[in-house]
Amino acid sequence: MKRFLALFILALSLTSAYAQQVDTTAVEAKPNYWKTSLLTQLGFSQVSLMDWAAGGYGSVSLSSYFDANANFKKNKTIWENRAQLGYGFIQNMTEDGFKKSDDRIIVDSKFGYKAADKLYFSAVYNFRTQLAAGYKTTKNSQRISDFMAPAYTSLGLGIDYTPTKSFSLNFAPLTGKMVMVRDSTLRKTFGNAIDQYTRWELGAQLKMDAKVAVKDFTANTTLTLFSDYLNNPLNIKVNWDVNITAQLTKFLGVTLRTYFIYDDNIKNIEKKDSNGNIVLNEQGKAVMISGVQFKEISSLSFTYTFGGSK
């Protein structure tokens, strides 16, 4: 009986050891070369007034922002992808009605092959447009933008310098760019001829990406400079985006986003004389000129990130 018990215990021990070995082998994870994340932000505010002596207008506003990343890295190859979607509106309880406050679709993709330490041969792609129509004023419904009006897409070949995970500098001396305006009535505003759906540009692009993350504070910025070899190469086109989030609680954060654009092909400002009067052309319409575009969006919003950080 004792021998039988000893043999049983020995067999049980061997079986357990074998099972542990099998389990260890089974749980060996395959290498994961992808890192993905999704940042979501949603802000809402509402004002309601009834016989308010100090005056004012009731309103409802909503702002939303999504930032998705999918990055691949294996040996000497990297492939970074980012998609940003933002939309917001203000609904005044007056005749002004519905007004769009934010609207953007941005897709970025960068492929790189390591040439030296911290230096990659690269191909950089970008696409940006908006979802819905935008109006200068609600009362006269003067439409100034729409989906694919305009839309910008570019592909640049060059080199990428990445000294740290939080900073990269890309120089693409061979960059092709398309400016697409689906609506013929808006084409002159964005530099296209009335019968020109797509306008081609060829030039050099310099792009900087930087990110700072400290505990509950995150800031990232993207600066893109483009010079068109074919048309006034000294007139540099500028796109500069800044996103800042300070997390107050697990789900509540303060966000600040700014957008700066300068493009001498975009005629978005009414020209004025020295007396401040609008200059008119022969048809009696305002003469439009290019100028700086700036947008700032700040909000207290629901903020949550799925997956790892970029």
Summary of the structure (lengths in Angstrom):
residues: 310
radius of gyration: 27.2
end to end distance: 63.7
largest distance: 114.8
contacts: 853
relative contact order: 0.12
helix: 10%
strand: 60%
